[in-house]
Amino acid sequence: MSRLRNITAHLRAQFWIIPGLIVALAGLLAVLLLRRGGDLVIAGEDVWWLYSGDADTARGLLSSFLGGMMTMTSLVVSITFVILTLAANQLGPRLIATFVADREIQAVLGLFLGTILYVVLVLRTLDDDLGAAAVPHIAVSVASLLTILCLFALLFYIHKIARAIIADNVVETVASELRSELAEMLPSASEVDDRPPEPIERRHVRHVGVRCCGYVQVVRYKSLVALAKKHDAIVEVRVRAGHYLLVGGDHVRVHSDEPLTAQIDEAVRHGFVVGSERTPAQDPEFGIRQLVDIGLRALSPSINDPYTAISVVDRLGAVVEGIFAGALQLREIRDEQGILRVVADRSDAQGLVDAAFNSLRRSAVDHPEILIGMADTIRKLAAGVRRADGRAALRDQLEKLAETAELARLGPSDRKAVAARIASARAAYETVDARAEAS
């Protein structure tokens, strides 16, 4: 399932797939209407919307359509490049993939390119020798309809792009995608194993390196479970999705009672998908870092937009609440008989909270409104986070926030306001902890 999500993420990042499909459909439509379009019109029937001119007039009409469509397509492509440049400068180059993966933008570009191909295919069939009856009236009429549709699509595209460059909309889009990815990535209640961690007690250990450099995109835990079951072993995976591997390294340890040969090494390496970039298939920190990147750029001296950073902090609070609403990724994976087969390195509560808040907290050292916003967000999370490790990570982040506020260059009133919000957050966690102990 994780590998399927990884493939899906790669396909969504390809800008040409949907436009290519629309162009192919437009070409097929042109061929069908040129060959069978005459059968759709009843002889002698007067249809008001059907083109009824001669071949010379149709050629001039389609030539005008073609020139206009080429101009509109050039405009759309130019606007797209401008928007991508603005997004890269203001919101971070990692977010270009978000714009490229937008299906509506892809569909508009595909409609323009498909209409151009359609008009070209119909135009090339028109010559002076065609009589009035031989002119492909339906094909010319559909060309007119597609051109009108492109005009409305251009208006929609401008509206879409105008809203796409608003920082709050981008933040919400990235946060929504992250919440959807986490819902698929994190285990369900039925998959949770409440048994305490089991020590690895085997006599022999074989060290295996993946032997390639790049980011771990997917670890095929099911295949590793099957491999461990076959050799009655326990596979200890010491890297996780999002880690960058060097060619040499102690990435996997295979624990067994009987010594294993080098033949198992290649089977272990087959359980890893390594690429040149991180993907969200198994990496919960991938989307978090995208959100954080927006906030960090908003706090840079060249942009200096603290309100966008506050919006990022608000969304990060919702993301952290969703993460701790259920179980984290499984660290111990068992086979059908309940025997431990794989011990995985996964993001823990402390790491996820640090990924969400550490960088922003350090960059906001001179922004009291953001420090206050972080303290308020952590306070709100006290009531929604039921996991003890999650609350512990948030309390630790609250103490780091207090240290940052002490070292920050703040005025007396700002320092007092930040300290009051931190004290309020501490009180909220003390209340929740007291209730948890009482129950």
C-alpha positions as CSV (number, residue, x, y, z in Angstrom):
1,M,0.0,0.0,0.0
2,S,2.8,2.4,0.8
3,R,4.5,1.7,-2.5
4,L,1.2,2.4,-4.3
5,R,1.0,5.7,-2.5
6,N,4.6,6.4,-3.6
7,I,3.8,5.7,-7.2
8,T,0.6,7.8,-6.9
9,A,2.7,10.7,-5.6
10,H,5.1,10.4,-8.5
11,L,2.3,10.3,-11.0
12,R,0.6,13.4,-9.4
13,A,3.9,15.3,-9.7
14,Q,3.9,14.7,-13.5
15,F,2.4,17.7,-15.2
16,W,2.0,16.1,-18.6
17,I,-0.3,13.1,-17.8
18,I,-3.7,14.7,-17.7
19,P,-3.0,17.2,-20.5
20,G,-1.7,14.3,-22.6
21,L,-4.9,12.3,-22.0
22,I,-7.0,15.3,-23.0
23,V,-5.0,15.9,-26.1
24,A,-5.3,12.2,-27.1
25,L,-9.1,12.3,-26.5
26,A,-9.3,15.5,-28.6
27,G,-7.5,13.8,-31.5
28,L,-9.7,10.8,-31.3
29,L,-12.8,13.0,-31.3
30,A,-11.6,14.8,-34.4
31,V,-11.0,11.5,-36.2
32,L,-14.4,10.1,-35.2
33,L,-16.3,13.3,-36.3
34,L,-14.4,13.5,-39.6
35,R,-15.3,9.9,-40.4
36,R,-18.7,9.5,-38.9
37,G,-19.9,13.0,-38.2
38,G,-22.2,13.0,-41.2
39,D,-24.2,10.1,-39.9
40,L,-25.3,12.2,-36.9
41,V,-27.2,14.6,-39.0
42,I,-30.5,13.7,-40.5
43,A,-30.7,14.7,-44.2
44,G,-32.8,17.8,-44.8
45,E,-33.0,18.6,-41.1
46,D,-32.3,22.3,-40.3
47,V,-30.2,22.5,-37.2
48,W,-29.6,26.1,-36.1
49,W,-26.3,25.5,-34.3
50,L,-24.7,23.5,-37.1
51,Y,-22.2,25.2,-39.3
52,S,-23.6,25.4,-42.9
53,G,-21.0,27.3,-44.8
54,D,-18.6,26.2,-47.6
55,A,-15.1,24.9,-47.3
56,D,-13.4,28.2,-47.9
57,T,-15.3,29.9,-45.1
58,A,-14.7,27.0,-42.7
59,R,-11.0,27.2,-43.4
60,G,-10.9,30.9,-42.6
61,L,-13.0,30.3,-39.4
62,L,-10.7,27.5,-38.2
63,S,-7.6,29.4,-39.0
64,S,-8.9,32.2,-36.8
65,F,-9.6,29.7,-34.1
66,L,-6.2,28.3,-34.4
67,G,-4.4,31.6,-34.1
68,G,-6.5,32.7,-31.1
69,M,-5.9,29.4,-29.3
70,M,-2.2,29.6,-29.9
71,T,-2.2,33.1,-28.3
72,M,-4.3,31.9,-25.3
73,T,-2.1,28.9,-24.7
74,S,1.0,31.1,-24.8
75,L,-0.7,33.3,-22.2
76,V,-1.6,30.4,-20.0
77,V,1.9,29.0,-20.1
78,S,3.5,32.4,-19.4
79,I,1.2,33.0,-16.4
80,T,2.0,29.5,-15.1
81,F,5.7,30.2,-15.2
82,V,5.3,33.6,-13.4
83,I,3.2,31.9,-10.7
84,L,5.8,29.2,-10.2
85,T,8.5,31.8,-9.9
86,L,6.5,33.7,-7.3
87,A,5.7,30.5,-5.4
88,A,9.4,29.5,-5.4
89,N,10.5,32.9,-4.1
90,Q,7.8,33.5,-1.5
91,L,6.6,30.1,-0.4
92,G,9.6,27.8,-1.1
93,P,10.7,25.7,-4.1
94,R,9.3,22.5,-2.6
95,L,5.8,23.9,-3.1
96,I,6.1,24.0,-6.9
97,A,5.0,20.4,-6.8
98,T,1.8,21.4,-5.2
99,F,1.0,23.7,-8.2
100,V,2.2,21.2,-10.7
101,A,0.0,18.5,-9.2
102,D,-3.2,20.7,-9.4
103,R,-5.6,18.7,-11.6
104,E,-7.6,21.8,-12.5
105,I,-4.6,23.6,-13.8
106,Q,-3.6,20.5,-15.8
107,A,-7.1,20.1,-17.2
108,V,-7.2,23.7,-18.4
109,L,-3.8,23.4,-20.2
110,G,-4.9,20.1,-21.6
111,L,-8.1,21.6,-22.9
112,F,-6.2,24.4,-24.8
113,L,-3.7,21.9,-26.3
114,G,-6.4,19.4,-27.2
115,T,-8.5,22.2,-28.9
116,I,-5.4,23.2,-30.9
117,L,-4.8,19.6,-32.0
118,Y,-8.5,19.2,-32.9
119,V,-8.6,22.3,-35.0
120,V,-5.4,21.3,-36.8
121,L,-6.8,17.9,-37.7
122,V,-10.1,19.3,-39.0
123,L,-8.4,22.2,-40.8
124,R,-6.1,19.9,-42.8
125,T,-9.1,18.1,-44.3
126,L,-10.6,21.3,-45.9
127,D,-9.6,22.2,-49.5
128,D,-11.2,24.1,-52.3
129,D,-12.4,20.9,-54.1
130,L,-14.9,20.0,-51.3
131,G,-18.5,20.7,-52.1
132,A,-20.9,22.1,-49.6
133,A,-22.2,18.7,-48.8
134,A,-18.7,17.3,-48.2
135,V,-17.7,19.9,-45.6
136,P,-17.5,18.3,-42.1
137,H,-20.2,20.5,-40.6
138,I,-20.3,18.8,-37.2
139,A,-16.5,18.8,-36.9
140,V,-16.4,22.6,-37.6
141,S,-19.3,23.2,-35.2
142,V,-17.6,21.3,-32.4
143,A,-14.4,23.3,-33.1
144,S,-16.5,26.5,-32.4
145,L,-17.9,24.9,-29.2
146,L,-14.4,23.9,-28.0
147,T,-13.1,27.4,-28.6
148,I,-15.9,29.0,-26.6
149,L,-15.3,26.5,-23.8
150,C,-11.6,27.6,-23.8
151,L,-12.7,31.2,-23.3
152,F,-14.6,30.3,-20.1
153,A,-11.7,28.0,-19.1
154,L,-9.4,31.0,-19.4
155,L,-11.5,33.0,-17.0
156,F,-11.6,30.1,-14.6
157,Y,-7.8,29.7,-14.9
158,I,-7.2,33.4,-14.0
159,H,-9.5,33.1,-11.0
160,K,-7.8,29.9,-9.9
161,I,-4.3,31.3,-10.2
162,A,-5.3,34.6,-8.5
163,R,-6.5,32.6,-5.5
164,A,-3.5,30.1,-5.7
165,I,-0.9,32.8,-4.9
166,I,-2.7,33.9,-1.7
167,A,-0.5,32.6,1.1
168,D,-3.4,31.5,3.4
169,N,-4.9,29.4,0.6
170,V,-1.6,27.7,-0.1
171,V,-1.1,27.0,3.6
172,E,-4.6,25.5,3.8
173,T,-4.0,23.4,0.7
174,V,-0.8,22.0,2.0
175,A,-2.3,21.3,5.4
176,S,-5.3,19.6,3.9
177,E,-3.1,17.3,1.8
178,L,-1.0,16.6,4.8
179,R,-4.0,15.6,6.9
180,S,-5.2,13.3,4.1
181,E,-1.8,11.7,3.8
182,L,-1.5,11.1,7.5
183,A,-5.0,9.5,7.6
184,E,-3.8,6.9,5.1
185,M,-0.3,6.6,6.6
186,L,-1.1,6.1,10.3
187,P,-2.4,2.7,11.4
188,S,-6.1,2.1,12.3
189,A,-7.3,1.0,15.7
190,S,-7.4,-2.6,14.7
191,E,-3.7,-2.6,13.7
192,V,-2.5,-1.3,17.1
193,D,-0.5,-3.7,19.2
194,D,-0.6,-2.9,22.9
195,R,2.0,-5.5,23.9
196,P,5.1,-4.0,25.5
197,P,8.3,-3.8,23.4
198,E,10.0,-7.2,23.0
199,P,13.7,-7.5,23.3
200,I,15.7,-9.1,20.4
201,E,17.3,-12.2,21.7
202,R,19.2,-14.0,18.9
203,R,22.7,-15.3,18.8
204,H,23.8,-14.1,15.4
205,V,23.6,-10.6,13.8
206,R,24.2,-9.9,10.1
207,H,24.8,-6.3,9.1
208,V,23.4,-5.3,5.7
209,G,23.8,-2.0,3.9
210,V,21.4,-0.8,1.2
211,R,24.4,0.1,-1.0
212,C,22.9,3.1,-2.7
213,C,22.7,6.8,-1.9
214,G,19.5,8.8,-1.9
215,Y,16.3,9.3,0.2
216,V,14.4,6.3,1.5
217,Q,11.0,6.6,-0.1
218,V,9.4,3.3,0.9
219,V,10.4,0.4,3.1
220,R,8.5,-2.7,2.1
221,Y,7.9,-4.0,5.6
222,K,5.6,-6.8,4.4
223,S,8.3,-8.3,2.2
224,L,10.8,-8.0,5.1
225,V,8.3,-9.8,7.4
226,A,8.0,-12.6,4.8
227,L,11.8,-12.7,4.6
228,A,12.3,-12.8,8.3
229,K,9.6,-15.5,8.7
230,K,11.3,-17.7,6.0
231,H,14.6,-17.6,7.9
232,D,13.1,-17.5,11.4
233,A,14.8,-14.2,12.0
234,I,14.1,-10.6,13.2
235,V,14.9,-7.8,10.8
236,E,15.9,-4.6,12.6
237,V,15.5,-1.6,10.2
238,R,17.7,1.2,11.4
239,V,16.5,3.8,8.8
240,R,13.1,5.1,7.8
241,A,11.4,6.9,5.0
242,G,12.9,10.4,4.7
243,H,16.4,9.5,5.7
244,Y,19.2,10.1,3.3
245,L,21.4,7.0,2.8
246,L,25.1,6.9,2.0
247,V,26.4,3.9,0.0
248,G,28.1,2.5,3.1
249,G,26.2,2.1,6.3
250,D,24.8,-0.2,8.9
251,H,21.2,0.2,7.6
252,V,19.7,-3.2,8.5
253,R,20.6,-5.8,11.1
254,V,19.2,-9.4,10.7
255,H,19.1,-11.2,14.0
256,S,18.9,-15.1,13.8
257,D,19.8,-18.1,15.8
258,E,21.6,-19.7,12.9
259,P,24.3,-17.8,10.9
260,L,23.0,-16.4,7.6
261,T,24.9,-16.2,4.3
262,A,25.3,-13.2,1.9
263,Q,22.4,-14.5,-0.1
264,I,20.0,-12.8,2.2
265,D,21.6,-9.4,1.7
266,E,20.1,-8.8,-1.8
267,A,16.6,-9.8,-0.5
268,V,16.9,-7.3,2.3
269,R,17.9,-4.5,-0.2
270,H,14.9,-5.3,-2.3
271,G,12.8,-4.2,0.6
272,F,13.8,-0.5,0.0
273,V,12.8,2.1,-2.5
274,V,15.4,4.8,-2.7
275,G,15.1,7.9,-4.9
276,S,16.5,11.4,-5.4
277,E,13.8,13.2,-3.4
278,R,11.5,12.6,-0.4
279,T,7.9,11.5,-0.9
280,P,4.9,11.5,1.5
281,A,4.3,7.8,1.1
282,Q,5.6,6.7,4.5
283,D,7.2,10.0,5.7
284,P,4.9,11.9,8.1
285,E,7.5,14.7,8.5
286,F,7.5,15.4,4.7
287,G,4.3,17.5,4.7
288,I,5.1,19.0,8.1
289,R,8.4,20.3,6.7
290,Q,6.5,21.8,3.7
291,L,4.3,23.8,6.1
292,V,7.3,24.8,8.2
293,D,9.1,26.0,5.1
294,I,6.3,28.4,4.3
295,G,6.5,29.8,7.8
296,L,10.3,30.1,7.7
297,R,10.2,32.0,4.4
298,A,7.5,34.3,5.8
299,L,9.8,35.2,8.7
300,S,12.7,35.9,6.5
301,P,13.9,39.6,6.3
302,S,13.1,39.8,2.6
303,I,9.4,38.9,3.1
304,N,8.7,39.7,6.8
305,D,5.1,38.4,6.9
306,P,4.5,37.2,10.4
307,Y,0.8,36.7,9.8
308,T,1.5,33.9,7.3
309,A,3.7,32.3,9.9
310,I,0.9,32.5,12.5
311,S,-1.4,30.8,9.9
312,V,1.2,28.0,9.6
313,V,1.3,27.6,13.4
314,D,-2.5,27.2,13.5
315,R,-2.5,24.5,10.8
316,L,0.4,22.7,12.5
317,G,-1.6,22.6,15.7
318,A,-4.5,20.8,13.8
319,V,-2.0,18.4,12.2
320,V,-0.4,17.5,15.5
321,E,-3.8,17.0,17.0
322,G,-4.7,14.6,14.2
323,I,-1.4,12.7,14.6
324,F,-2.0,12.1,18.3
325,A,-5.7,11.3,17.9
326,G,-4.8,7.7,17.1
327,A,-1.7,5.5,17.0
328,L,1.7,6.3,15.6
329,Q,3.4,4.2,13.0
330,L,4.1,0.7,14.2
331,R,7.6,0.0,15.4
332,E,7.2,-3.8,16.0
333,I,5.6,-5.7,13.1
334,R,4.6,-9.3,13.6
335,D,3.6,-12.1,11.3
336,E,0.2,-13.9,11.2
337,Q,1.2,-16.0,14.2
338,G,2.0,-12.9,16.3
339,I,5.7,-13.5,16.2
340,L,7.9,-10.5,16.1
341,R,9.6,-10.2,12.7
342,V,10.5,-6.6,12.0
343,V,11.7,-3.8,14.4
344,A,11.3,-0.5,12.5
345,D,12.7,2.9,13.0
346,R,9.7,5.3,12.9
347,S,9.0,8.9,13.8
348,D,8.2,9.2,17.5
349,A,6.1,11.8,19.3
350,Q,9.1,13.9,20.3
351,G,10.4,13.9,16.7
352,L,7.1,14.9,15.2
353,V,6.5,17.8,17.6
354,D,10.1,19.0,17.1
355,A,9.7,18.9,13.3
356,A,6.6,21.0,13.6
357,F,7.7,23.7,16.0
358,N,11.5,23.7,16.5
359,S,12.6,25.7,13.4
360,L,9.7,28.1,13.6
361,R,10.4,28.7,17.3
362,R,14.0,29.6,16.6
363,S,13.2,31.9,13.7
364,A,10.5,33.7,15.7
365,V,12.8,34.7,18.5
366,D,12.1,38.4,17.8
367,H,8.4,38.0,16.9
368,P,6.4,38.0,20.2
369,E,3.1,37.5,18.3
370,I,4.3,34.2,16.9
371,L,5.7,33.1,20.3
372,I,2.3,33.8,21.8
373,G,0.6,32.0,18.9
374,M,2.8,28.9,19.5
375,A,2.0,29.0,23.3
376,D,-1.7,29.3,22.6
377,T,-1.6,26.4,20.0
378,I,0.3,24.1,22.5
379,R,-2.2,25.1,25.2
380,K,-5.2,24.1,22.9
381,L,-3.6,20.8,22.2
382,A,-3.6,19.9,25.9
383,A,-7.3,19.0,25.8
384,G,-7.2,17.1,22.5
385,V,-4.0,15.0,22.9
386,R,-4.8,11.8,24.9
387,R,-1.4,10.1,24.3
388,A,1.0,10.4,27.2
389,D,4.0,10.6,24.9
390,G,2.3,13.3,22.9
391,R,1.6,15.4,25.9
392,A,5.2,14.9,27.2
393,A,6.6,16.1,23.8
394,L,4.3,19.1,23.9
395,R,5.3,20.0,27.4
396,D,9.0,19.7,26.4
397,Q,8.3,22.0,23.5
398,L,6.6,24.5,25.9
399,E,9.8,24.5,28.0
400,K,11.9,25.2,24.9
401,L,9.5,28.0,24.0
402,A,10.1,29.5,27.5
403,E,13.9,29.3,27.0
404,T,13.5,31.0,23.6
405,A,11.4,33.8,25.1
406,E,14.0,34.4,27.8
407,L,16.7,34.9,25.3
408,A,14.6,36.9,22.8
409,R,15.1,40.7,22.5
410,L,11.6,41.6,23.6
411,G,10.3,44.7,25.4
412,P,9.0,44.3,29.0
413,S,5.4,44.2,28.0
414,D,5.9,41.7,25.2
415,R,8.0,39.5,27.5
416,K,5.3,39.6,30.1
417,A,2.6,38.7,27.5
418,V,4.6,35.7,26.2
419,A,5.3,34.5,29.8
420,A,1.6,34.8,30.7
421,R,0.6,32.6,27.7
422,I,3.3,30.0,28.5
423,A,2.1,29.9,32.1
424,S,-1.5,29.4,30.9
425,A,-0.3,26.5,28.7
426,R,1.5,24.9,31.6
427,A,-1.5,25.1,33.8
428,A,-3.6,23.5,31.1
429,Y,-1.2,20.5,31.0
430,E,-1.1,20.2,34.8
431,T,-4.9,20.0,34.8
432,V,-5.0,17.3,32.1
433,D,-2.3,15.3,33.8
434,A,-4.1,15.5,37.1
435,R,-7.3,14.2,35.5
436,A,-5.3,11.4,33.8
437,E,-3.8,10.3,37.1
438,A,-7.2,10.4,38.8
439,S,-8.8,8.2,36.2
